[in-house]
Amino acid sequence: MRTKATLTLACKDGHVRRSLEAVLGPDNEGGPRGLEISMGGAGQRLEFRAEADSLSAAVSTVLALLRDVALFQEVWLLSQGMDGRIRRA
């Protein structure tokens, strides 16, 4: 069974999206056999697509991407002079 998962992120602006895309791109090349990852975006939106031979591979790939995005967010906030904590509404 082939499984597809899509993760769409809304960044603060195009600059943040391009920065996130540049940081995550190199890590997401040359994955294991049976796993295809693509990434693209425009404006504020960045979209990741994972297609795998198994459900667990697709889901674990998206979860790994979410961890990387969370780390990027912390580093980005710290570099902007903020404390890096995520604020909940």
MDAnalysis code that builds the backbone (N, CA, C; Angstrom):
import MDAnalysis as mda
import numpy as np

u = mda.Universe.empty(267, n_residues=89, atom_resindex=np.repeat(np.arange(89), 3), trajectory=True)
u.add_TopologyAttr("name", ["N", "CA", "C"] * 89)
u.add_TopologyAttr("resid", np.arange(1, 90))
u.add_TopologyAttr("resname", ["MET", "ARG", "THR", "LYS", "ALA", "THR", "LEU", "THR", "LEU", "ALA", "CYS", "LYS", "ASP", "GLY", "HIS", "VAL", "ARG", "ARG", "SER", "LEU", "GLU", "ALA", "VAL", "LEU", "GLY", "PRO", "ASP", "ASN", "GLU", "GLY", "GLY", "PRO", "ARG", "GLY", "LEU", "GLU", "ILE", "SER", "MET", "GLY", "GLY", "ALA", "GLY", "GLN", "ARG", "LEU", "GLU", "PHE", "ARG", "ALA", "GLU", "ALA", "ASP", "SER", "LEU", "SER", "ALA", "ALA", "VAL", "SER", "THR", "VAL", "LEU", "ALA", "LEU", "LEU", "ARG", "ASP", "VAL", "ALA", "LEU", "PHE", "GLN", "GLU", "VAL", "TRP", "LEU", "LEU", "SER", "GLN", "GLY", "MET", "ASP", "GLY", "ARG", "ILE", "ARG", "ARG", "ALA"])
u.atoms.positions = np.array([
    [0.854, -1.172, 0.000],
    [0.000, 0.000, 0.000],
    [0.905, 1.241, 0.000],
    [0.608, 2.169, -0.832],
    [1.352, 3.434, -0.930],
    [0.595, 4.493, -0.132],
    [1.294, 5.252, 0.704],
    [0.676, 6.261, 1.557],
    [1.259, 7.627, 1.252],
    [0.394, 8.642, 1.193],
    [0.826, 10.025, 0.981],
    [0.407, 10.866, 2.174],
    [1.318, 11.732, 2.600],
    [1.017, 12.674, 3.682],
    [1.483, 14.054, 3.240],
    [0.662, 15.059, 3.523],
    [0.995, 16.441, 3.170],
    [0.926, 17.291, 4.421],
    [1.939, 18.127, 4.593],
    [2.000, 19.061, 5.716],
    [2.152, 20.451, 5.128],
    [1.211, 21.333, 5.419],
    [1.269, 22.705, 4.925],
    [1.476, 23.638, 6.113],
    [2.514, 24.476, 5.997],
    [2.845, 25.424, 7.057],
    [2.593, 26.843, 6.571],
    [2.062, 27.674, 7.437],
    [1.890, 29.098, 7.141],
    [2.935, 29.853, 7.954],
    [3.921, 30.392, 7.275],
    [5.003, 31.131, 7.926],
    [4.604, 32.597, 8.094],
    [5.378, 33.300, 8.876],
    [5.104, 34.722, 9.127],
    [5.091, 35.518, 7.822],
    [6.054, 35.231, 6.941],
    [6.145, 35.923, 5.657],
    [7.012, 35.101, 4.700],
    [7.209, 35.600, 3.495],
    [7.987, 34.891, 2.492],
    [9.437, 34.717, 2.883],
    [9.992, 35.682, 3.609],
    [11.383, 35.581, 4.049],
    [11.567, 34.397, 5.000],
    [10.667, 34.263, 5.955],
    [10.735, 33.149, 6.901],
    [10.548, 31.831, 6.150],
    [9.599, 31.787, 5.210],
    [9.375, 30.558, 4.449],
    [10.630, 30.154, 3.683],
    [11.266, 31.111, 3.017],
    [12.485, 30.797, 2.256],
    [13.608, 30.321, 3.171],
    [13.711, 30.924, 4.347],
    [14.730, 30.508, 5.317],
    [14.472, 29.082, 5.805],
    [13.231, 28.782, 6.133],
    [12.868, 27.439, 6.579],
    [13.125, 26.421, 5.469],
    [12.756, 26.769, 4.268],
    [12.962, 25.881, 3.120],
    [14.462, 25.616, 2.912],
    [15.288, 26.644, 3.049],
    [16.736, 26.486, 2.870],
    [17.343, 25.606, 3.952],
    [16.850, 25.744, 5.175],
    [17.385, 24.965, 6.288],
    [16.967, 23.500, 6.182],
    [15.725, 23.240, 5.829],
    [15.220, 21.865, 5.812],
    [15.570, 21.103, 4.537],
    [15.769, 21.791, 3.448],
    [16.014, 21.125, 2.175],
    [17.139, 20.108, 2.183],
    [18.344, 20.472, 2.627],
    [19.452, 19.510, 2.569],
    [19.226, 18.245, 3.387],
    [18.496, 18.338, 4.517],
    [18.230, 17.157, 5.350],
    [17.276, 16.181, 4.690],
    [16.499, 16.657, 3.748],
    [15.435, 15.829, 3.191],
    [15.771, 15.292, 1.804],
    [17.044, 15.100, 1.551],
    [17.469, 14.528, 0.281],
    [18.081, 13.162, 0.537],
    [17.930, 12.276, -0.433],
    [18.546, 10.958, -0.333],
    [17.974, 10.087, 0.762],
    [16.657, 10.065, 0.891],
    [16.005, 9.251, 1.911],
    [16.052, 7.773, 1.578],
    [15.499, 6.952, 2.453],
    [15.498, 5.502, 2.229],
    [14.645, 5.107, 1.024],
    [14.919, 3.932, 0.522],
    [14.153, 3.408, -0.612],
    [12.669, 3.313, -0.243],
    [11.829, 3.685, -1.178],
    [10.397, 3.626, -0.949],
    [9.813, 4.893, -0.347],
    [10.661, 5.872, -0.048],
    [10.198, 7.138, 0.526],
    [10.564, 8.269, -0.414],
    [9.567, 9.049, -0.788],
    [9.783, 10.225, -1.624],
    [9.310, 11.450, -0.860],
    [10.168, 12.456, -0.769],
    [9.836, 13.697, -0.077],
    [9.993, 14.847, -1.061],
    [9.009, 15.717, -1.089],
    [9.131, 16.923, -1.897],
    [8.695, 18.111, -1.052],
    [9.224, 19.264, -1.411],
    [8.934, 20.469, -0.654],
    [8.849, 21.623, -1.639],
    [7.900, 22.496, -1.428],
    [7.765, 23.677, -2.267],
    [6.861, 24.680, -1.592],
    [6.878, 25.870, -2.110],
    [6.030, 26.866, -1.503],
    [6.029, 28.167, -2.267],
    [5.143, 29.033, -1.841],
    [5.022, 30.375, -2.405],
    [4.445, 31.279, -1.323],
    [4.865, 32.528, -1.352],
    [4.360, 33.464, -0.346],
    [4.706, 32.991, 1.043],
    [3.702, 32.883, 1.897],
    [3.897, 32.456, 3.278],
    [3.807, 30.939, 3.453],
    [3.292, 30.244, 2.483],
    [3.008, 28.810, 2.629],
    [4.158, 27.934, 2.157],
    [4.448, 26.920, 2.974],
    [5.445, 25.911, 2.634],
    [4.770, 24.556, 2.767],
    [4.907, 23.732, 1.756],
    [4.238, 22.438, 1.752],
    [5.249, 21.318, 1.612],
    [5.127, 20.319, 2.485],
    [5.921, 19.102, 2.427],
    [5.015, 17.968, 1.992],
    [5.520, 17.129, 1.130],
    [4.779, 15.942, 0.721],
    [5.676, 14.726, 0.917],
    [5.155, 13.734, 1.616],
    [5.873, 12.480, 1.825],
    [5.020, 11.359, 1.245],
    [5.631, 10.556, 0.410],
    [4.953, 9.392, -0.156],
    [5.834, 8.182, 0.148],
    [5.232, 7.159, 0.750],
    [6.023, 6.018, 1.209],
    [5.280, 4.709, 0.946],
    [6.054, 3.638, 1.020],
    [5.476, 2.304, 0.839],
    [4.659, 1.867, 2.050],
    [4.819, 2.560, 3.176],
    [4.057, 2.181, 4.370],
    [3.533, 3.427, 5.080],
    [2.452, 3.248, 5.782],
    [1.851, 4.331, 6.561],
    [2.827, 4.843, 7.619],
    [3.490, 3.929, 8.311],
    [4.395, 4.351, 9.389],
    [5.555, 5.196, 8.861],
    [6.069, 4.887, 7.671],
    [7.164, 5.681, 7.104],
    [6.693, 7.091, 6.769],
    [5.505, 7.233, 6.210],
    [4.978, 8.560, 5.870],
    [4.718, 9.381, 7.131],
    [4.095, 8.769, 8.124],
    [3.775, 9.480, 9.363],
    [5.044, 9.847, 10.129],
    [6.000, 8.936, 10.231],
    [7.225, 9.252, 10.967],
    [8.030, 10.340, 10.261],
    [7.955, 10.397, 8.936],
    [8.638, 11.455, 8.193],
    [8.024, 12.816, 8.500],
    [6.698, 12.883, 8.523],
    [6.022, 14.146, 8.838],
    [6.307, 14.553, 10.281],
    [6.314, 13.607, 11.208],
    [6.629, 13.933, 12.602],
    [8.061, 14.450, 12.737],
    [8.998, 13.855, 12.012],
    [10.382, 14.340, 12.036],
    [10.467, 15.758, 11.478],
    [9.713, 16.027, 10.423],
    [9.681, 17.382, 9.860],
    [9.123, 18.377, 10.871],
    [8.082, 17.985, 11.586],
    [7.506, 18.872, 12.604],
    [8.514, 19.177, 13.709],
    [9.306, 18.183, 14.111],
    [10.343, 18.435, 15.122],
    [11.377, 19.418, 14.584],
    [11.764, 19.241, 13.317],
    [12.731, 20.163, 12.705],
    [12.166, 21.575, 12.610],
    [10.885, 21.691, 12.280],
    [10.241, 23.005, 12.196],
    [10.202, 23.662, 13.568],
    [9.902, 22.894, 14.605],
    [9.877, 23.442, 15.961],
    [11.260, 23.946, 16.377],
    [12.300, 23.201, 16.035],
    [13.661, 23.638, 16.333],
    [13.998, 24.907, 15.555],
    [13.627, 24.964, 14.276],
    [13.843, 26.166, 13.471],
    [13.155, 27.357, 14.123],
    [11.923, 27.159, 14.585],
    [11.170, 28.254, 15.202],
    [11.891, 28.779, 16.440],
    [12.397, 27.882, 17.268],
    [13.112, 28.324, 18.472],
    [14.356, 29.125, 18.108],
    [15.139, 28.619, 17.172],
    [16.363, 29.313, 16.758],
    [16.023, 30.649, 16.118],
    [14.992, 30.670, 15.282],
    [14.577, 31.904, 14.608],
    [14.170, 32.963, 15.630],
    [13.359, 32.568, 16.598],
    [12.911, 33.522, 17.615],
    [14.091, 34.042, 18.437],
    [15.000, 33.164, 18.799],
    [16.171, 33.600, 19.558],
    [17.034, 34.553, 18.738],
    [17.153, 34.298, 17.445],
    [17.964, 35.178, 16.600],
    [17.297, 36.536, 16.390],
    [16.000, 36.616, 16.619],
    [15.269, 37.859, 16.474],
    [15.175, 38.617, 17.798],
    [15.873, 38.118, 18.828],
    [15.875, 38.791, 20.123],
    [14.699, 38.421, 20.996],
    [14.006, 37.344, 20.658],
    [12.892, 36.880, 21.477],
    [13.384, 35.691, 22.285],
    [12.616, 35.243, 23.251],
    [13.097, 34.204, 24.152],
    [12.920, 32.789, 23.623],
    [12.295, 32.593, 22.473],
    [12.173, 31.269, 21.897],
    [11.002, 30.453, 22.394],
    [10.269, 30.977, 23.359],
    [9.116, 30.227, 23.864],
    [7.921, 30.441, 22.951],
    [7.200, 29.375, 22.722],
    [5.991, 29.447, 21.904],
    [4.859, 29.929, 22.784],
    [4.167, 30.912, 22.321],
    [3.051, 31.477, 23.069],
    [1.743, 30.893, 22.564],
    [0.938, 30.458, 23.482],
    [-0.373, 29.896, 23.150],
    [-1.441, 30.977, 23.308],
    [-2.418, 30.954, 22.422],
    [-3.502, 31.946, 22.497],
    [-4.523, 31.515, 23.511],
])
